[in-house]
Amino acid sequence: MDTEEIKEYVKQLDEEVDHIKDNALSLTWVMRGGVQYGDVLNMSSSERKSIAKLSKDNIETTKSSGLPYF
């Protein structure tokens, strides 16, 4: 790899880290204290995806049922 390729690779990794942090903060907020930020960061990618899907499904169920979302 030349210098430019390394710079591009590091940039991609930084963007991935930012995405993981955003996702972790979002999941922490949605879980309302049910999981800590550090715990989410320590989860595998598949665990974070599963929790995100579960949260999304629950929000959709809440919307379609007309129940209040807390």
N, CA, C and O atoms as a GROMACS GRO file, in nm:
protein
  280
    1MET      N    1   0.085  -0.119   0.000
    1MET     CA    2   0.000   0.000   0.000
    1MET      C    3   0.089   0.125   0.000
    1MET      O    4   0.190   0.133   0.069
    2ASP      N    5   0.046   0.219  -0.081
    2ASP     CA    6   0.119   0.346  -0.077
    2ASP      C    7   0.054   0.437   0.027
    2ASP      O    8  -0.047   0.402   0.088
    3THR      N    9   0.112   0.553   0.044
    3THR     CA   10   0.067   0.646   0.148
    3THR      C   11  -0.079   0.686   0.130
    3THR      O   12  -0.154   0.693   0.227
    4GLU      N   13  -0.119   0.713   0.009
    4GLU     CA   14  -0.258   0.754  -0.016
    4GLU      C   15  -0.358   0.643   0.016
    4GLU      O   16  -0.465   0.669   0.069
    5GLU      N   17  -0.322   0.520  -0.017
    5GLU     CA   18  -0.410   0.407   0.015
    5GLU      C   19  -0.422   0.389   0.165
    5GLU      O   20  -0.530   0.357   0.216
    6ILE      N   21  -0.314   0.409   0.235
    6ILE     CA   22  -0.317   0.398   0.382
    6ILE      C   23  -0.405   0.508   0.440
    6ILE      O   24  -0.485   0.482   0.530
    7LYS      N   25  -0.389   0.630   0.389
    7LYS     CA   26  -0.472   0.741   0.437
    7LYS      C   27  -0.621   0.712   0.414
    7LYS      O   28  -0.703   0.736   0.503
    8GLU      N   29  -0.654   0.660   0.297
    8GLU     CA   30  -0.793   0.627   0.265
    8GLU      C   31  -0.846   0.517   0.357
    8GLU      O   32  -0.960   0.523   0.403
    9TYR      N   33  -0.763   0.418   0.382
    9TYR     CA   34  -0.802   0.308   0.470
    9TYR      C   35  -0.827   0.357   0.612
    9TYR      O   36  -0.924   0.318   0.677
   10VAL      N   37  -0.739   0.444   0.662
   10VAL     CA   38  -0.756   0.501   0.796
   10VAL      C   39  -0.882   0.585   0.801
   10VAL      O   40  -0.954   0.582   0.901
   11LYS      N   41  -0.910   0.659   0.695
   11LYS     CA   42  -1.033   0.739   0.689
   11LYS      C   43  -1.156   0.649   0.697
   11LYS      O   44  -1.251   0.681   0.769
   12GLN      N   45  -1.155   0.537   0.624
   12GLN     CA   46  -1.267   0.443   0.629
   12GLN      C   47  -1.284   0.384   0.769
   12GLN      O   48  -1.397   0.370   0.817
   13LEU      N   49  -1.173   0.352   0.833
   13LEU     CA   50  -1.181   0.299   0.970
   13LEU      C   51  -1.237   0.403   1.066
   13LEU      O   52  -1.317   0.369   1.153
   14ASP      N   53  -1.196   0.528   1.052
   14ASP     CA   54  -1.250   0.636   1.136
   14ASP      C   55  -1.401   0.650   1.117
   14ASP      O   56  -1.474   0.669   1.214
   15GLU      N   57  -1.447   0.640   0.993
   15GLU     CA   58  -1.590   0.649   0.966
   15GLU      C   59  -1.665   0.530   1.028
   15GLU      O   60  -1.776   0.546   1.079
   16GLU      N   61  -1.604   0.413   1.023
   16GLU     CA   62  -1.665   0.296   1.084
   16GLU      C   63  -1.674   0.310   1.236
   16GLU      O   64  -1.775   0.272   1.296
   17VAL      N   65  -1.570   0.364   1.297
   17VAL     CA   66  -1.571   0.388   1.442
   17VAL      C   67  -1.681   0.487   1.477
   17VAL      O   68  -1.754   0.466   1.574
   18ASP      N   69  -1.694   0.594   1.399
   18ASP     CA   70  -1.801   0.692   1.424
   18ASP      C   71  -1.938   0.628   1.413
   18ASP      O   72  -2.027   0.657   1.493
   19HIS      N   73  -1.955   0.542   1.315
   19HIS     CA   74  -2.084   0.472   1.298
   19HIS      C   75  -2.113   0.382   1.418
   19HIS      O   76  -2.226   0.379   1.467
   20ILE      N   77  -2.013   0.310   1.465
   20ILE     CA   78  -2.031   0.222   1.581
   20ILE      C   79  -2.068   0.304   1.704
   20ILE      O   80  -2.156   0.265   1.780
   21LYS      N   81  -2.001   0.416   1.725
   21LYS     CA   82  -2.032   0.502   1.840
   21LYS      C   83  -2.174   0.557   1.831
   21LYS      O   84  -2.247   0.557   1.930
   22ASP      N   85  -2.213   0.605   1.712
   22ASP     CA   86  -2.349   0.657   1.694
   22ASP      C   87  -2.452   0.548   1.723
   22ASP      O   88  -2.553   0.572   1.790
   23ASN      N   89  -2.426   0.430   1.671
   23ASN     CA   90  -2.517   0.317   1.691
   23ASN      C   91  -2.525   0.282   1.840
   23ASN      O   92  -2.634   0.257   1.892
   24ALA      N   93  -2.411   0.279   1.908
   24ALA     CA   94  -2.408   0.246   2.051
   24ALA      C   95  -2.486   0.349   2.133
   24ALA      O   96  -2.560   0.313   2.224
   25LEU      N   97  -2.468   0.476   2.101
   25LEU     CA   98  -2.541   0.581   2.173
   25LEU      C   99  -2.691   0.570   2.147
   25LEU      O  100  -2.772   0.586   2.239
   26SER      N  101  -2.728   0.543   2.024
   26SER     CA  102  -2.868   0.527   1.990
   26SER      C  103  -2.931   0.410   2.065
   26SER      O  104  -3.039   0.422   2.122
   27LEU      N  105  -2.862   0.296   2.065
   27LEU     CA  106  -2.915   0.179   2.136
   27LEU      C  107  -2.925   0.205   2.286
   27LEU      O  108  -3.020   0.162   2.350
   28THR      N  109  -2.827   0.274   2.340
   28THR     CA  110  -2.830   0.306   2.483
   28THR      C  111  -2.950   0.392   2.515
   28THR      O  112  -3.017   0.370   2.616
   29TRP      N  113  -2.980   0.490   2.430
   29TRP     CA  114  -3.095   0.577   2.453
   29TRP      C  115  -3.225   0.498   2.440
   29TRP      O  116  -3.314   0.511   2.524
   30VAL      N  117  -3.237   0.418   2.335
   30VAL     CA  118  -3.360   0.341   2.312
   30VAL      C  119  -3.385   0.243   2.426
   30VAL      O  120  -3.500   0.220   2.464
   31MET      N  121  -3.281   0.185   2.480
   31MET     CA  122  -3.296   0.086   2.587
   31MET      C  123  -3.325   0.151   2.723
   31MET      O  124  -3.354   0.082   2.820
   32ARG      N  125  -3.319   0.283   2.729
   32ARG     CA  126  -3.356   0.359   2.848
   32ARG      C  127  -3.294   0.304   2.978
   32ARG      O  128  -3.364   0.279   3.076
   33GLY      N  129  -3.164   0.285   2.974
   33GLY     CA  130  -3.096   0.238   3.094
   33GLY      C  131  -3.089   0.088   3.105
   33GLY      O  132  -3.029   0.036   3.199
   34GLY      N  133  -3.148   0.016   3.012
   34GLY     CA  134  -3.144  -0.130   3.014
   34GLY      C  135  -3.009  -0.184   2.976
   34GLY      O  136  -2.978  -0.301   3.001
   35VAL      N  137  -2.928  -0.099   2.915
   35VAL     CA  138  -2.792  -0.138   2.876
   35VAL      C  139  -2.705  -0.012   2.882
   35VAL      O  140  -2.750   0.097   2.847
   36GLN      N  141  -2.584  -0.028   2.925
   36GLN     CA  142  -2.491   0.083   2.935
   36GLN      C  143  -2.414   0.100   2.805
   36GLN      O  144  -2.394   0.003   2.731
   37TYR      N  145  -2.369   0.222   2.778
   37TYR     CA  146  -2.295   0.254   2.657
   37TYR      C  147  -2.173   0.162   2.641
   37TYR      O  148  -2.150   0.107   2.533
   38GLY      N  149  -2.096   0.145   2.747
   38GLY     CA  150  -1.978   0.058   2.741
   38GLY      C  151  -2.013  -0.086   2.709
   38GLY      O  152  -1.939  -0.154   2.638
   39ASP      N  153  -2.126  -0.132   2.762
   39ASP     CA  154  -2.170  -0.268   2.732
   39ASP      C  155  -2.202  -0.285   2.584
   39ASP      O  156  -2.169  -0.387   2.523
   40VAL      N  157  -2.267  -0.184   2.527
   40VAL     CA  158  -2.301  -0.190   2.385
   40VAL      C  159  -2.173  -0.191   2.301
   40VAL      O  160  -2.163  -0.265   2.203
   41LEU      N  161  -2.075  -0.110   2.339
   41LEU     CA  162  -1.948  -0.107   2.265
   41LEU      C  163  -1.877  -0.241   2.272
   41LEU      O  164  -1.804  -0.277   2.179
   42ASN      N  165  -1.896  -0.314   2.380
   42ASN     CA  166  -1.831  -0.444   2.394
   42ASN      C  167  -1.905  -0.558   2.324
   42ASN      O  168  -1.856  -0.670   2.318
   43MET      N  169  -2.024  -0.528   2.271
   43MET     CA  170  -2.100  -0.631   2.200
   43MET      C  171  -2.041  -0.653   2.061
   43MET      O  172  -1.973  -0.566   2.006
   44SER      N  173  -2.068  -0.768   2.007
   44SER     CA  174  -2.026  -0.796   1.870
   44SER      C  175  -2.119  -0.720   1.775
   44SER      O  176  -2.225  -0.672   1.814
   45SER      N  177  -2.076  -0.710   1.652
   45SER     CA  178  -2.157  -0.644   1.550
   45SER      C  179  -2.293  -0.712   1.536
   45SER      O  180  -2.395  -0.644   1.522
   46SER      N  181  -2.294  -0.843   1.538
   46SER     CA  182  -2.422  -0.914   1.521
   46SER      C  183  -2.514  -0.892   1.641
   46SER      O  184  -2.636  -0.885   1.625
   47GLU      N  185  -2.457  -0.881   1.761
   47GLU     CA  186  -2.540  -0.852   1.879
   47GLU      C  187  -2.602  -0.714   1.868
   47GLU      O  188  -2.721  -0.696   1.897
   48ARG      N  189  -2.523  -0.614   1.826
   48ARG     CA  190  -2.576  -0.478   1.809
   48ARG      C  191  -2.685  -0.475   1.703
   48ARG      O  192  -2.786  -0.408   1.720
   49LYS      N  193  -2.664  -0.548   1.594
   49LYS     CA  194  -2.765  -0.552   1.488
   49LYS      C  195  -2.894  -0.617   1.537
   49LYS      O  196  -3.003  -0.572   1.503
   50SER      N  197  -2.881  -0.722   1.618
   50SER     CA  198  -3.001  -0.790   1.671
   50SER      C  199  -3.079  -0.698   1.764
   50SER      O  200  -3.201  -0.693   1.756
   51ILE      N  201  -3.010  -0.627   1.850
   51ILE     CA  202  -3.078  -0.535   1.942
   51ILE      C  203  -3.142  -0.421   1.864
   51ILE      O  204  -3.254  -0.381   1.894
   52ALA      N  205  -3.073  -0.369   1.764
   52ALA     CA  206  -3.129  -0.261   1.682
   52ALA      C  207  -3.255  -0.308   1.611
   52ALA      O  208  -3.353  -0.234   1.604
   53LYS      N  209  -3.254  -0.429   1.558
   53LYS     CA  210  -3.372  -0.484   1.490
   53LYS      C  211  -3.486  -0.502   1.589
   53LYS      O  212  -3.600  -0.468   1.559
   54LEU      N  213  -3.457  -0.556   1.706
   54LEU     CA  214  -3.558  -0.574   1.809
   54LEU      C  215  -3.619  -0.440   1.848
   54LEU      O  216  -3.741  -0.429   1.862
   55SER      N  217  -3.535  -0.340   1.868
   55SER     CA  218  -3.584  -0.207   1.904
   55SER      C  219  -3.673  -0.149   1.795
   55SER      O  220  -3.779  -0.095   1.824
   56LYS      N  221  -3.629  -0.162   1.670
   56LYS     CA  222  -3.707  -0.111   1.557
   56LYS      C  223  -3.841  -0.182   1.549
   56LYS      O  224  -3.945  -0.119   1.529
   57ASP      N  225  -3.839  -0.314   1.564
   57ASP     CA  226  -3.964  -0.392   1.560
   57ASP      C  227  -4.059  -0.350   1.671
   57ASP      O  228  -4.179  -0.337   1.649
   58ASN      N  229  -4.006  -0.328   1.790
   58ASN     CA  230  -4.090  -0.288   1.904
   58ASN      C  231  -4.149  -0.149   1.883
   58ASN      O  232  -4.263  -0.124   1.920
   59ILE      N  233  -4.072  -0.059   1.826
   59ILE     CA  234  -4.123   0.076   1.798
   59ILE      C  235  -4.234   0.068   1.694
   59ILE      O  236  -4.337   0.135   1.708
   60GLU      N  237  -4.215  -0.013   1.591
   60GLU     CA  238  -4.319  -0.029   1.489
   60GLU      C  239  -4.446  -0.090   1.549
   60GLU      O  240  -4.558  -0.047   1.517
   61THR      N  241  -4.430  -0.190   1.637
   61THR     CA  242  -4.545  -0.250   1.703
   61THR      C  243  -4.618  -0.146   1.788
   61THR      O  244  -4.742  -0.141   1.789
   62THR      N  245  -4.542  -0.064   1.858
   62THR     CA  246  -4.602   0.041   1.941
   62THR      C  247  -4.680   0.140   1.854
   62THR      O  248  -4.792   0.178   1.888
   63LYS      N  249  -4.622   0.180   1.742
   63LYS     CA  250  -4.691   0.273   1.652
   63LYS      C  251  -4.819   0.213   1.597
   63LYS      O  252  -4.924   0.278   1.595
   64SER      N  253  -4.811   0.089   1.553
   64SER     CA  254  -4.930   0.026   1.490
   64SER      C  255  -5.039  -0.006   1.592
   64SER      O  256  -5.156  -0.014   1.556
   65SER      N  257  -5.001  -0.025   1.717
   65SER     CA  258  -5.101  -0.058   1.820
   65SER      C  259  -5.165   0.066   1.880
   65SER      O  260  -5.269   0.058   1.945
   66GLY      N  261  -5.102   0.182   1.858
   66GLY     CA  262  -5.155   0.306   1.913
   66GLY      C  263  -5.119   0.328   2.058
   66GLY      O  264  -5.164   0.425   2.119
   67LEU      N  265  -5.038   0.240   2.114
   67LEU     CA  266  -4.994   0.258   2.252
   67LEU      C  267  -4.889   0.368   2.261
   67LEU      O  268  -4.814   0.389   2.165
   68PRO      N  269  -4.882   0.438   2.374
   68PRO     CA  270  -4.782   0.543   2.387
   68PRO      C  271  -4.640   0.484   2.392
   68PRO      O  272  -4.619   0.376   2.447
   69TYR      N  273  -4.547   0.556   2.336
   69TYR     CA  274  -4.406   0.514   2.339
   69TYR      C  275  -4.337   0.596   2.448
   69TYR      O  276  -4.342   0.719   2.448
   70PHE      N  277  -4.276   0.527   2.540
   70PHE     CA  278  -4.209   0.595   2.651
   70PHE      C  279  -4.063   0.611   2.624
   70PHE      O  280  -3.990   0.666   2.706
   0.00000   0.00000   0.00000
